[in-house]
Amino acid sequence: MITITIDDDLINKVVEMSSYQTPEQAVVAILSDYIKTHSPETLLDKAYLNGDMADGEIDSLFERDKNIE
């Protein structure tokens, strides 16, 4: 674990402007969002099925293409 010193005025402004109840929650959420936003999508991430797909769409992923011999 690492310790970071943040100016009280800065972290208090962040907590006031957000829905976080503690400075710790604010810092963890902000850093997590930053990582999600700036991390490249891996091949494994692309391989996951979208939960919003209809059953027919999922079934079609496993059908053989009749145009390929």
PDB file of N, H, CA, C and O in Angstrom:
ATOM      1  N   MET A   1       0.847  -1.167   0.000  1.00  0.00           N
ATOM      2  CA  MET A   1       0.000   0.000   0.000  1.00  0.00           C
ATOM      3  C   MET A   1       0.895   1.233   0.000  1.00  0.00           C
ATOM      4  O   MET A   1       2.012   1.217   0.517  1.00  0.00           O
ATOM      5  N   ILE A   2       0.382   2.276  -0.583  1.00  0.00           N
ATOM      6  H   ILE A   2      -0.526   2.289  -1.003  1.00  0.00           H
ATOM      7  CA  ILE A   2       1.129   3.526  -0.680  1.00  0.00           C
ATOM      8  C   ILE A   2       0.341   4.638   0.016  1.00  0.00           C
ATOM      9  O   ILE A   2      -0.890   4.626   0.031  1.00  0.00           O
ATOM     10  N   THR A   3       1.048   5.570   0.573  1.00  0.00           N
ATOM     11  H   THR A   3       2.048   5.580   0.560  1.00  0.00           H
ATOM     12  CA  THR A   3       0.417   6.724   1.209  1.00  0.00           C
ATOM     13  C   THR A   3       0.651   7.951   0.343  1.00  0.00           C
ATOM     14  O   THR A   3       1.776   8.233  -0.068  1.00  0.00           O
ATOM     15  N   ILE A   4      -0.427   8.676   0.072  1.00  0.00           N
ATOM     16  H   ILE A   4      -1.342   8.447   0.406  1.00  0.00           H
ATOM     17  CA  ILE A   4      -0.353   9.890  -0.741  1.00  0.00           C
ATOM     18  C   ILE A   4      -0.924  11.039   0.085  1.00  0.00           C
ATOM     19  O   ILE A   4      -1.965  10.897   0.727  1.00  0.00           O
ATOM     20  N   THR A   5      -0.251  12.151   0.063  1.00  0.00           N
ATOM     21  H   THR A   5       0.595  12.267  -0.459  1.00  0.00           H
ATOM     22  CA  THR A   5      -0.733  13.336   0.769  1.00  0.00           C
ATOM     23  C   THR A   5      -1.448  14.239  -0.233  1.00  0.00           C
ATOM     24  O   THR A   5      -0.887  14.628  -1.257  1.00  0.00           O
ATOM     25  N   ILE A   6      -2.703  14.562   0.091  1.00  0.00           N
ATOM     26  H   ILE A   6      -3.158  14.246   0.923  1.00  0.00           H
ATOM     27  CA  ILE A   6      -3.506  15.432  -0.771  1.00  0.00           C
ATOM     28  C   ILE A   6      -3.931  16.638   0.059  1.00  0.00           C
ATOM     29  O   ILE A   6      -4.331  16.500   1.215  1.00  0.00           O
ATOM     30  N   ASP A   7      -3.844  17.789  -0.528  1.00  0.00           N
ATOM     31  H   ASP A   7      -3.519  17.901  -1.468  1.00  0.00           H
ATOM     32  CA  ASP A   7      -4.239  19.026   0.134  1.00  0.00           C
ATOM     33  C   ASP A   7      -5.686  18.919   0.615  1.00  0.00           C
ATOM     34  O   ASP A   7      -6.562  18.498  -0.141  1.00  0.00           O
ATOM     35  N   ASP A   8      -5.938  19.297   1.862  1.00  0.00           N
ATOM     36  H   ASP A   8      -5.226  19.639   2.476  1.00  0.00           H
ATOM     37  CA  ASP A   8      -7.285  19.204   2.440  1.00  0.00           C
ATOM     38  C   ASP A   8      -8.322  19.978   1.639  1.00  0.00           C
ATOM     39  O   ASP A   8      -9.436  19.496   1.435  1.00  0.00           O
ATOM     40  N   ASP A   9      -7.965  21.164   1.189  1.00  0.00           N
ATOM     41  H   ASP A   9      -7.060  21.555   1.355  1.00  0.00           H
ATOM     42  CA  ASP A   9      -8.919  21.972   0.415  1.00  0.00           C
ATOM     43  C   ASP A   9      -9.337  21.258  -0.867  1.00  0.00           C
ATOM     44  O   ASP A   9     -10.511  21.263  -1.236  1.00  0.00           O
ATOM     45  N   LEU A  10      -8.370  20.648  -1.537  1.00  0.00           N
ATOM     46  H   LEU A  10      -7.416  20.645  -1.238  1.00  0.00           H
ATOM     47  CA  LEU A  10      -8.661  19.952  -2.794  1.00  0.00           C
ATOM     48  C   LEU A  10      -9.584  18.763  -2.565  1.00  0.00           C
ATOM     49  O   LEU A  10     -10.597  18.628  -3.252  1.00  0.00           O
ATOM     50  N   ILE A  11      -9.253  17.911  -1.622  1.00  0.00           N
ATOM     51  H   ILE A  11      -8.430  18.021  -1.065  1.00  0.00           H
ATOM     52  CA  ILE A  11     -10.074  16.717  -1.414  1.00  0.00           C
ATOM     53  C   ILE A  11     -11.444  17.091  -0.855  1.00  0.00           C
ATOM     54  O   ILE A  11     -12.433  16.424  -1.159  1.00  0.00           O
ATOM     55  N   ASN A  12     -11.520  18.132  -0.056  1.00  0.00           N
ATOM     56  H   ASN A  12     -10.717  18.675   0.190  1.00  0.00           H
ATOM     57  CA  ASN A  12     -12.828  18.577   0.451  1.00  0.00           C
ATOM     58  C   ASN A  12     -13.718  19.083  -0.681  1.00  0.00           C
ATOM     59  O   ASN A  12     -14.926  18.846  -0.670  1.00  0.00           O
ATOM     60  N   LYS A  13     -13.135  19.776  -1.657  1.00  0.00           N
ATOM     61  H   LYS A  13     -12.153  19.968  -1.666  1.00  0.00           H
ATOM     62  CA  LYS A  13     -13.909  20.228  -2.822  1.00  0.00           C
ATOM     63  C   LYS A  13     -14.428  19.038  -3.618  1.00  0.00           C
ATOM     64  O   LYS A  13     -15.573  19.035  -4.071  1.00  0.00           O
ATOM     65  N   VAL A  14     -13.572  18.020  -3.786  1.00  0.00           N
ATOM     66  H   VAL A  14     -12.642  18.023  -3.418  1.00  0.00           H
ATOM     67  CA  VAL A  14     -13.985  16.820  -4.529  1.00  0.00           C
ATOM     68  C   VAL A  14     -15.149  16.141  -3.819  1.00  0.00           C
ATOM     69  O   VAL A  14     -16.128  15.763  -4.462  1.00  0.00           O
ATOM     70  N   VAL A  15     -15.053  15.984  -2.514  1.00  0.00           N
ATOM     71  H   VAL A  15     -14.258  16.291  -1.992  1.00  0.00           H
ATOM     72  CA  VAL A  15     -16.118  15.328  -1.755  1.00  0.00           C
ATOM     73  C   VAL A  15     -17.403  16.158  -1.809  1.00  0.00           C
ATOM     74  O   VAL A  15     -18.489  15.597  -1.950  1.00  0.00           O
ATOM     75  N   GLU A  16     -17.295  17.466  -1.701  1.00  0.00           N
ATOM     76  H   GLU A  16     -16.412  17.922  -1.586  1.00  0.00           H
ATOM     77  CA  GLU A  16     -18.476  18.341  -1.774  1.00  0.00           C
ATOM     78  C   GLU A  16     -19.177  18.244  -3.127  1.00  0.00           C
ATOM     79  O   GLU A  16     -20.406  18.232  -3.192  1.00  0.00           O
ATOM     80  N   MET A  17     -18.403  18.176  -4.198  1.00  0.00           N
ATOM     81  H   MET A  17     -17.404  18.186  -4.145  1.00  0.00           H
ATOM     82  CA  MET A  17     -18.960  18.182  -5.553  1.00  0.00           C
ATOM     83  C   MET A  17     -19.469  16.811  -5.987  1.00  0.00           C
ATOM     84  O   MET A  17     -20.165  16.703  -6.996  1.00  0.00           O
ATOM     85  N   SER A  18     -19.135  15.785  -5.253  1.00  0.00           N
ATOM     86  H   SER A  18     -18.569  15.872  -4.433  1.00  0.00           H
ATOM     87  CA  SER A  18     -19.474  14.429  -5.683  1.00  0.00           C
ATOM     88  C   SER A  18     -20.473  13.790  -4.725  1.00  0.00           C
ATOM     89  O   SER A  18     -20.926  14.408  -3.762  1.00  0.00           O
ATOM     90  N   SER A  19     -20.797  12.551  -5.015  1.00  0.00           N
ATOM     91  H   SER A  19     -20.429  12.048  -5.797  1.00  0.00           H
ATOM     92  CA  SER A  19     -21.705  11.801  -4.146  1.00  0.00           C
ATOM     93  C   SER A  19     -20.941  10.932  -3.155  1.00  0.00           C
ATOM     94  O   SER A  19     -21.549  10.151  -2.423  1.00  0.00           O
ATOM     95  N   TYR A  20     -19.626  11.057  -3.124  1.00  0.00           N
ATOM     96  H   TYR A  20     -19.132  11.692  -3.719  1.00  0.00           H
ATOM     97  CA  TYR A  20     -18.817  10.249  -2.216  1.00  0.00           C
ATOM     98  C   TYR A  20     -18.937  10.789  -0.801  1.00  0.00           C
ATOM     99  O   TYR A  20     -19.026  11.997  -0.580  1.00  0.00           O
ATOM    100  N   GLN A  21     -18.937   9.868   0.147  1.00  0.00           N
ATOM    101  H   GLN A  21     -18.865   8.887  -0.032  1.00  0.00           H
ATOM    102  CA  GLN A  21     -19.112  10.282   1.536  1.00  0.00           C
ATOM    103  C   GLN A  21     -17.784  10.489   2.255  1.00  0.00           C
ATOM    104  O   GLN A  21     -17.723  11.194   3.262  1.00  0.00           O
ATOM    105  N   THR A  22     -16.728   9.881   1.742  1.00  0.00           N
ATOM    106  H   THR A  22     -16.778   9.308   0.924  1.00  0.00           H
ATOM    107  CA  THR A  22     -15.422  10.025   2.379  1.00  0.00           C
ATOM    108  C   THR A  22     -14.371  10.341   1.324  1.00  0.00           C
ATOM    109  O   THR A  22     -14.559  10.029   0.149  1.00  0.00           O
ATOM    110  N   PRO A  23     -13.280  10.950   1.730  1.00  0.00           N
ATOM    111  CA  PRO A  23     -12.188  11.206   0.783  1.00  0.00           C
ATOM    112  C   PRO A  23     -11.634   9.915   0.180  1.00  0.00           C
ATOM    113  O   PRO A  23     -11.255   9.885  -0.991  1.00  0.00           O
ATOM    114  N   GLU A  24     -11.589   8.856   0.978  1.00  0.00           N
ATOM    115  H   GLU A  24     -11.897   8.880   1.929  1.00  0.00           H
ATOM    116  CA  GLU A  24     -11.078   7.578   0.481  1.00  0.00           C
ATOM    117  C   GLU A  24     -11.933   7.053  -0.667  1.00  0.00           C
ATOM    118  O   GLU A  24     -11.403   6.599  -1.682  1.00  0.00           O
ATOM    119  N   GLN A  25     -13.263   7.114  -0.510  1.00  0.00           N
ATOM    120  H   GLN A  25     -13.693   7.483   0.314  1.00  0.00           H
ATOM    121  CA  GLN A  25     -14.170   6.673  -1.575  1.00  0.00           C
ATOM    122  C   GLN A  25     -13.951   7.492  -2.838  1.00  0.00           C
ATOM    123  O   GLN A  25     -13.935   6.950  -3.943  1.00  0.00           O
ATOM    124  N   ALA A  26     -13.786   8.774  -2.673  1.00  0.00           N
ATOM    125  H   ALA A  26     -13.799   9.214  -1.775  1.00  0.00           H
ATOM    126  CA  ALA A  26     -13.594   9.653  -3.829  1.00  0.00           C
ATOM    127  C   ALA A  26     -12.327   9.294  -4.583  1.00  0.00           C
ATOM    128  O   ALA A  26     -12.345   9.171  -5.808  1.00  0.00           O
ATOM    129  N   VAL A  27     -11.233   9.127  -3.866  1.00  0.00           N
ATOM    130  H   VAL A  27     -11.218   9.227  -2.871  1.00  0.00           H
ATOM    131  CA  VAL A  27      -9.954   8.827  -4.518  1.00  0.00           C
ATOM    132  C   VAL A  27     -10.001   7.471  -5.210  1.00  0.00           C
ATOM    133  O   VAL A  27      -9.558   7.349  -6.352  1.00  0.00           O
ATOM    134  N   VAL A  28     -10.528   6.458  -4.544  1.00  0.00           N
ATOM    135  H   VAL A  28     -10.888   6.557  -3.617  1.00  0.00           H
ATOM    136  CA  VAL A  28     -10.602   5.121  -5.143  1.00  0.00           C
ATOM    137  C   VAL A  28     -11.479   5.142  -6.393  1.00  0.00           C
ATOM    138  O   VAL A  28     -11.104   4.565  -7.413  1.00  0.00           O
ATOM    139  N   ALA A  29     -12.628   5.789  -6.333  1.00  0.00           N
ATOM    140  H   ALA A  29     -12.933   6.258  -5.504  1.00  0.00           H
ATOM    141  CA  ALA A  29     -13.535   5.844  -7.482  1.00  0.00           C
ATOM    142  C   ALA A  29     -12.919   6.610  -8.644  1.00  0.00           C
ATOM    143  O   ALA A  29     -13.020   6.178  -9.792  1.00  0.00           O
ATOM    144  N   ILE A  30     -12.292   7.725  -8.363  1.00  0.00           N
ATOM    145  H   ILE A  30     -12.210   8.076  -7.431  1.00  0.00           H
ATOM    146  CA  ILE A  30     -11.682   8.535  -9.424  1.00  0.00           C
ATOM    147  C   ILE A  30     -10.552   7.772 -10.100  1.00  0.00           C
ATOM    148  O   ILE A  30     -10.451   7.769 -11.327  1.00  0.00           O
ATOM    149  N   LEU A  31      -9.706   7.129  -9.312  1.00  0.00           N
ATOM    150  H   LEU A  31      -9.789   7.131  -8.316  1.00  0.00           H
ATOM    151  CA  LEU A  31      -8.602   6.363  -9.905  1.00  0.00           C
ATOM    152  C   LEU A  31      -9.113   5.153 -10.680  1.00  0.00           C
ATOM    153  O   LEU A  31      -8.578   4.830 -11.741  1.00  0.00           O
ATOM    154  N   SER A  32     -10.135   4.483 -10.168  1.00  0.00           N
ATOM    155  H   SER A  32     -10.570   4.745  -9.306  1.00  0.00           H
ATOM    156  CA  SER A  32     -10.712   3.334 -10.881  1.00  0.00           C
ATOM    157  C   SER A  32     -11.313   3.759 -12.213  1.00  0.00           C
ATOM    158  O   SER A  32     -11.117   3.091 -13.228  1.00  0.00           O
ATOM    159  N   ASP A  33     -12.045   4.869 -12.212  1.00  0.00           N
ATOM    160  H   ASP A  33     -12.205   5.412 -11.387  1.00  0.00           H
ATOM    161  CA  ASP A  33     -12.622   5.384 -13.457  1.00  0.00           C
ATOM    162  C   ASP A  33     -11.534   5.764 -14.453  1.00  0.00           C
ATOM    163  O   ASP A  33     -11.669   5.520 -15.652  1.00  0.00           O
ATOM    164  N   TYR A  34     -10.469   6.356 -13.958  1.00  0.00           N
ATOM    165  H   TYR A  34     -10.360   6.554 -12.984  1.00  0.00           H
ATOM    166  CA  TYR A  34      -9.355   6.745 -14.832  1.00  0.00           C
ATOM    167  C   TYR A  34      -8.753   5.516 -15.508  1.00  0.00           C
ATOM    168  O   TYR A  34      -8.487   5.524 -16.709  1.00  0.00           O
ATOM    169  N   ILE A  35      -8.546   4.469 -14.727  1.00  0.00           N
ATOM    170  H   ILE A  35      -8.763   4.462 -13.751  1.00  0.00           H
ATOM    171  CA  ILE A  35      -7.965   3.240 -15.281  1.00  0.00           C
ATOM    172  C   ILE A  35      -8.894   2.633 -16.325  1.00  0.00           C
ATOM    173  O   ILE A  35      -8.436   2.219 -17.390  1.00  0.00           O
ATOM    174  N   LYS A  36     -10.191   2.572 -16.038  1.00  0.00           N
ATOM    175  H   LYS A  36     -10.564   2.908 -15.173  1.00  0.00           H
ATOM    176  CA  LYS A  36     -11.151   2.020 -17.001  1.00  0.00           C
ATOM    177  C   LYS A  36     -11.162   2.824 -18.295  1.00  0.00           C
ATOM    178  O   LYS A  36     -11.236   2.256 -19.384  1.00  0.00           O
ATOM    179  N   THR A  37     -11.090   4.134 -18.175  1.00  0.00           N
ATOM    180  H   THR A  37     -11.030   4.595 -17.290  1.00  0.00           H
ATOM    181  CA  THR A  37     -11.154   5.015 -19.338  1.00  0.00           C
ATOM    182  C   THR A  37      -9.904   4.929 -20.198  1.00  0.00           C
ATOM    183  O   THR A  37      -9.994   4.993 -21.424  1.00  0.00           O
ATOM    184  N   HIS A  38      -8.753   4.787 -19.586  1.00  0.00           N
ATOM    185  H   HIS A  38      -8.679   4.735 -18.590  1.00  0.00           H
ATOM    186  CA  HIS A  38      -7.496   4.866 -20.312  1.00  0.00           C
ATOM    187  C   HIS A  38      -6.830   3.521 -20.580  1.00  0.00           C
ATOM    188  O   HIS A  38      -5.776   3.480 -21.214  1.00  0.00           O
ATOM    189  N   SER A  39      -7.415   2.428 -20.116  1.00  0.00           N
ATOM    190  H   SER A  39      -8.271   2.461 -19.601  1.00  0.00           H
ATOM    191  CA  SER A  39      -6.846   1.109 -20.380  1.00  0.00           C
ATOM    192  C   SER A  39      -7.262   0.642 -21.766  1.00  0.00           C
ATOM    193  O   SER A  39      -8.428   0.763 -22.144  1.00  0.00           O
ATOM    194  N   PRO A  40      -6.313   0.110 -22.518  1.00  0.00           N
ATOM    195  CA  PRO A  40      -6.689  -0.427 -23.833  1.00  0.00           C
ATOM    196  C   PRO A  40      -7.528  -1.690 -23.651  1.00  0.00           C
ATOM    197  O   PRO A  40      -7.340  -2.451 -22.702  1.00  0.00           O
ATOM    198  N   GLU A  41      -8.445  -1.888 -24.572  1.00  0.00           N
ATOM    199  H   GLU A  41      -8.597  -1.270 -25.343  1.00  0.00           H
ATOM    200  CA  GLU A  41      -9.286  -3.078 -24.526  1.00  0.00           C
ATOM    201  C   GLU A  41      -8.460  -4.274 -24.977  1.00  0.00           C
ATOM    202  O   GLU A  41      -7.851  -4.245 -26.047  1.00  0.00           O
ATOM    203  N   THR A  42      -8.438  -5.320 -24.165  1.00  0.00           N
ATOM    204  H   THR A  42      -8.933  -5.343 -23.296  1.00  0.00           H
ATOM    205  CA  THR A  42      -7.669  -6.513 -24.503  1.00  0.00           C
ATOM    206  C   THR A  42      -8.498  -7.437 -25.390  1.00  0.00           C
ATOM    207  O   THR A  42      -9.708  -7.254 -25.532  1.00  0.00           O
ATOM    208  N   LEU A  43      -7.847  -8.418 -25.979  1.00  0.00           N
ATOM    209  H   LEU A  43      -6.864  -8.567 -25.865  1.00  0.00           H
ATOM    210  CA  LEU A  43      -8.564  -9.398 -26.794  1.00  0.00           C
ATOM    211  C   LEU A  43      -9.579 -10.154 -25.951  1.00  0.00           C
ATOM    212  O   LEU A  43     -10.670 -10.470 -26.426  1.00  0.00           O
ATOM    213  N   LEU A  44      -9.227 -10.444 -24.706  1.00  0.00           N
ATOM    214  H   LEU A  44      -8.340 -10.187 -24.321  1.00  0.00           H
ATOM    215  CA  LEU A  44     -10.157 -11.138 -23.830  1.00  0.00           C
ATOM    216  C   LEU A  44     -11.397 -10.285 -23.570  1.00  0.00           C
ATOM    217  O   LEU A  44     -12.513 -10.806 -23.538  1.00  0.00           O
ATOM    218  N   ASP A  45     -11.208  -8.981 -23.386  1.00  0.00           N
ATOM    219  H   ASP A  45     -10.302  -8.559 -23.413  1.00  0.00           H
ATOM    220  CA  ASP A  45     -12.351  -8.080 -23.208  1.00  0.00           C
ATOM    221  C   ASP A  45     -13.266  -8.121 -24.428  1.00  0.00           C
ATOM    222  O   ASP A  45     -14.489  -8.116 -24.289  1.00  0.00           O
ATOM    223  N   LYS A  46     -12.681  -8.161 -25.613  1.00  0.00           N
ATOM    224  H   LYS A  46     -11.687  -8.165 -25.725  1.00  0.00           H
ATOM    225  CA  LYS A  46     -13.467  -8.189 -26.847  1.00  0.00           C
ATOM    226  C   LYS A  46     -14.207  -9.510 -27.009  1.00  0.00           C
ATOM    227  O   LYS A  46     -15.238  -9.562 -27.680  1.00  0.00           O
ATOM    228  N   ALA A  47     -13.692 -10.582 -26.402  1.00  0.00           N
ATOM    229  H   ALA A  47     -12.854 -10.541 -25.858  1.00  0.00           H
ATOM    230  CA  ALA A  47     -14.279 -11.910 -26.556  1.00  0.00           C
ATOM    231  C   ALA A  47     -15.532 -12.101 -25.706  1.00  0.00           C
ATOM    232  O   ALA A  47     -16.329 -12.998 -25.983  1.00  0.00           O
ATOM    233  N   TYR A  48     -15.720 -11.286 -24.689  1.00  0.00           N
ATOM    234  H   TYR A  48     -15.073 -10.558 -24.464  1.00  0.00           H
ATOM    235  CA  TYR A  48     -16.900 -11.421 -23.843  1.00  0.00           C
ATOM    236  C   TYR A  48     -18.156 -11.070 -24.623  1.00  0.00           C
ATOM    237  O   TYR A  48     -18.168 -10.128 -25.416  1.00  0.00           O
ATOM    238  N   LEU A  49     -19.221 -11.846 -24.385  1.00  0.00           N
ATOM    239  H   LEU A  49     -19.211 -12.611 -23.741  1.00  0.00           H
ATOM    240  CA  LEU A  49     -20.495 -11.584 -25.040  1.00  0.00           C
ATOM    241  C   LEU A  49     -21.186 -10.414 -24.356  1.00  0.00           C
ATOM    242  O   LEU A  49     -21.145 -10.273 -23.134  1.00  0.00           O
ATOM    243  N   ASN A  50     -21.805  -9.598 -25.153  1.00  0.00           N
ATOM    244  H   ASN A  50     -21.838  -9.713 -26.146  1.00  0.00           H
ATOM    245  CA  ASN A  50     -22.570  -8.474 -24.634  1.00  0.00           C
ATOM    246  C   ASN A  50     -23.853  -9.013 -24.008  1.00  0.00           C
ATOM    247  O   ASN A  50     -24.582  -9.761 -24.658  1.00  0.00           O
ATOM    248  N   GLY A  51     -24.140  -8.654 -22.776  1.00  0.00           N
ATOM    249  H   GLY A  51     -23.548  -8.046 -22.247  1.00  0.00           H
ATOM    250  CA  GLY A  51     -25.326  -9.135 -22.078  1.00  0.00           C
ATOM    251  C   GLY A  51     -26.624  -8.660 -22.688  1.00  0.00           C
ATOM    252  O   GLY A  51     -27.686  -9.192 -22.367  1.00  0.00           O
ATOM    253  N   ASP A  52     -26.564  -7.667 -23.563  1.00  0.00           N
ATOM    254  H   ASP A  52     -25.701  -7.234 -23.824  1.00  0.00           H
ATOM    255  CA  ASP A  52     -27.770  -7.131 -24.189  1.00  0.00           C
ATOM    256  C   ASP A  52     -28.132  -7.848 -25.488  1.00  0.00           C
ATOM    257  O   ASP A  52     -29.110  -7.493 -26.145  1.00  0.00           O
ATOM    258  N   MET A  53     -27.345  -8.853 -25.854  1.00  0.00           N
ATOM    259  H   MET A  53     -26.550  -9.142 -25.319  1.00  0.00           H
ATOM    260  CA  MET A  53     -27.601  -9.552 -27.119  1.00  0.00           C
ATOM    261  C   MET A  53     -28.850 -10.430 -26.992  1.00  0.00           C
ATOM    262  O   MET A  53     -29.080 -11.054 -25.956  1.00  0.00           O
ATOM    263  N   ALA A  54     -29.640 -10.469 -28.046  1.00  0.00           N
ATOM    264  H   ALA A  54     -29.453  -9.963 -28.888  1.00  0.00           H
ATOM    265  CA  ALA A  54     -30.818 -11.336 -28.085  1.00  0.00           C
ATOM    266  C   ALA A  54     -30.363 -12.780 -28.264  1.00  0.00           C
ATOM    267  O   ALA A  54     -29.272 -13.035 -28.774  1.00  0.00           O
ATOM    268  N   ASP A  55     -31.205 -13.723 -27.842  1.00  0.00           N
ATOM    269  H   ASP A  55     -32.092 -13.516 -27.428  1.00  0.00           H
ATOM    270  CA  ASP A  55     -30.851 -15.140 -27.945  1.00  0.00           C
ATOM    271  C   ASP A  55     -30.516 -15.542 -29.374  1.00  0.00           C
ATOM    272  O   ASP A  55     -29.591 -16.322 -29.603  1.00  0.00           O
ATOM    273  N   GLY A  56     -31.265 -15.010 -30.338  1.00  0.00           N
ATOM    274  H   GLY A  56     -32.016 -14.376 -30.152  1.00  0.00           H
ATOM    275  CA  GLY A  56     -31.011 -15.336 -31.742  1.00  0.00           C
ATOM    276  C   GLY A  56     -29.633 -14.888 -32.196  1.00  0.00           C
ATOM    277  O   GLY A  56     -28.981 -15.565 -32.992  1.00  0.00           O
ATOM    278  N   GLU A  57     -29.193 -13.743 -31.686  1.00  0.00           N
ATOM    279  H   GLU A  57     -29.723 -13.193 -31.039  1.00  0.00           H
ATOM    280  CA  GLU A  57     -27.864 -13.244 -32.046  1.00  0.00           C
ATOM    281  C   GLU A  57     -26.780 -14.159 -31.486  1.00  0.00           C
ATOM    282  O   GLU A  57     -25.787 -14.441 -32.156  1.00  0.00           O
ATOM    283  N   ILE A  58     -26.978 -14.615 -30.260  1.00  0.00           N
ATOM    284  H   ILE A  58     -27.784 -14.385 -29.715  1.00  0.00           H
ATOM    285  CA  ILE A  58     -25.992 -15.515 -29.650  1.00  0.00           C
ATOM    286  C   ILE A  58     -25.971 -16.836 -30.397  1.00  0.00           C
ATOM    287  O   ILE A  58     -24.897 -17.369 -30.675  1.00  0.00           O
ATOM    288  N   ASP A  59     -27.147 -17.379 -30.730  1.00  0.00           N
ATOM    289  H   ASP A  59     -28.020 -16.946 -30.505  1.00  0.00           H
ATOM    290  CA  ASP A  59     -27.215 -18.638 -31.476  1.00  0.00           C
ATOM    291  C   ASP A  59     -26.499 -18.526 -32.817  1.00  0.00           C
ATOM    292  O   ASP A  59     -25.833 -19.466 -33.249  1.00  0.00           O
ATOM    293  N   SER A  60     -26.635 -17.384 -33.469  1.00  0.00           N
ATOM    294  H   SER A  60     -27.176 -16.620 -33.118  1.00  0.00           H
ATOM    295  CA  SER A  60     -26.017 -17.217 -34.788  1.00  0.00           C
ATOM    296  C   SER A  60     -24.492 -17.231 -34.717  1.00  0.00           C
ATOM    297  O   SER A  60     -23.830 -17.504 -35.718  1.00  0.00           O
ATOM    298  N   LEU A  61     -23.936 -16.944 -33.559  1.00  0.00           N
ATOM    299  H   LEU A  61     -24.474 -16.723 -32.745  1.00  0.00           H
ATOM    300  CA  LEU A  61     -22.476 -16.994 -33.409  1.00  0.00           C
ATOM    301  C   LEU A  61     -21.943 -18.414 -33.555  1.00  0.00           C
ATOM    302  O   LEU A  61     -20.780 -18.614 -33.902  1.00  0.00           O
ATOM    303  N   PHE A  62     -22.804 -19.401 -33.287  1.00  0.00           N
ATOM    304  H   PHE A  62     -23.749 -19.238 -33.005  1.00  0.00           H
ATOM    305  CA  PHE A  62     -22.371 -20.787 -33.303  1.00  0.00           C
ATOM    306  C   PHE A  62     -22.868 -21.561 -34.522  1.00  0.00           C
ATOM    307  O   PHE A  62     -22.666 -22.772 -34.605  1.00  0.00           O
ATOM    308  N   GLU A  63     -23.515 -20.879 -35.468  1.00  0.00           N
ATOM    309  H   GLU A  63     -23.679 -19.895 -35.401  1.00  0.00           H
ATOM    310  CA  GLU A  63     -23.974 -21.528 -36.691  1.00  0.00           C
ATOM    311  C   GLU A  63     -22.859 -21.525 -37.724  1.00  0.00           C
ATOM    312  O   GLU A  63     -22.088 -20.571 -37.825  1.00  0.00           O
ATOM    313  N   ARG A  64     -22.790 -22.591 -38.476  1.00  0.00           N
ATOM    314  H   ARG A  64     -23.417 -23.366 -38.394  1.00  0.00           H
ATOM    315  CA  ARG A  64     -21.785 -22.686 -39.529  1.00  0.00           C
ATOM    316  C   ARG A  64     -22.219 -21.837 -40.719  1.00  0.00           C
ATOM    317  O   ARG A  64     -23.389 -21.843 -41.103  1.00  0.00           O
ATOM    318  N   ASP A  65     -21.284 -21.118 -41.288  1.00  0.00           N
ATOM    319  H   ASP A  65     -20.334 -21.113 -40.976  1.00  0.00           H
ATOM    320  CA  ASP A  65     -21.553 -20.300 -42.470  1.00  0.00           C
ATOM    321  C   ASP A  65     -21.687 -21.237 -43.666  1.00  0.00           C
ATOM    322  O   ASP A  65     -20.723 -21.914 -44.024  1.00  0.00           O
ATOM    323  N   LYS A  66     -22.858 -21.288 -44.287  1.00  0.00           N
ATOM    324  H   LYS A  66     -23.641 -20.738 -43.997  1.00  0.00           H
ATOM    325  CA  LYS A  66     -23.117 -22.207 -45.394  1.00  0.00           C
ATOM    326  C   LYS A  66     -22.370 -21.814 -46.655  1.00  0.00           C
ATOM    327  O   LYS A  66     -22.253 -22.626 -47.573  1.00  0.00           O
ATOM    328  N   ASN A  67     -21.863 -20.592 -46.724  1.00  0.00           N
ATOM    329  H   ASN A  67     -21.958 -19.933 -45.978  1.00  0.00           H
ATOM    330  CA  ASN A  67     -21.118 -20.136 -47.895  1.00  0.00           C
ATOM    331  C   ASN A  67     -19.661 -20.576 -47.870  1.00  0.00           C
ATOM    332  O   ASN A  67     -18.948 -20.436 -48.864  1.00  0.00           O
ATOM    333  N   ILE A  68     -19.223 -21.101 -46.745  1.00  0.00           N
ATOM    334  H   ILE A  68     -19.801 -21.215 -45.937  1.00  0.00           H
ATOM    335  CA  ILE A  68     -17.831 -21.557 -46.636  1.00  0.00           C
ATOM    336  C   ILE A  68     -17.805 -23.064 -46.791  1.00  0.00           C
ATOM    337  O   ILE A  68     -18.533 -23.783 -46.105  1.00  0.00           O
ATOM    338  N   GLU A  69     -16.966 -23.536 -47.690  1.00  0.00           N
ATOM    339  H   GLU A  69     -16.374 -22.953 -48.246  1.00  0.00           H
ATOM    340  CA  GLU A  69     -16.889 -24.988 -47.926  1.00  0.00           C
ATOM    341  C   GLU A  69     -15.817 -25.613 -47.098  1.00  0.00           C
ATOM    342  O   GLU A  69     -15.610 -26.824 -47.167  1.00  0.00           O
TER     343      GLU A  69
END
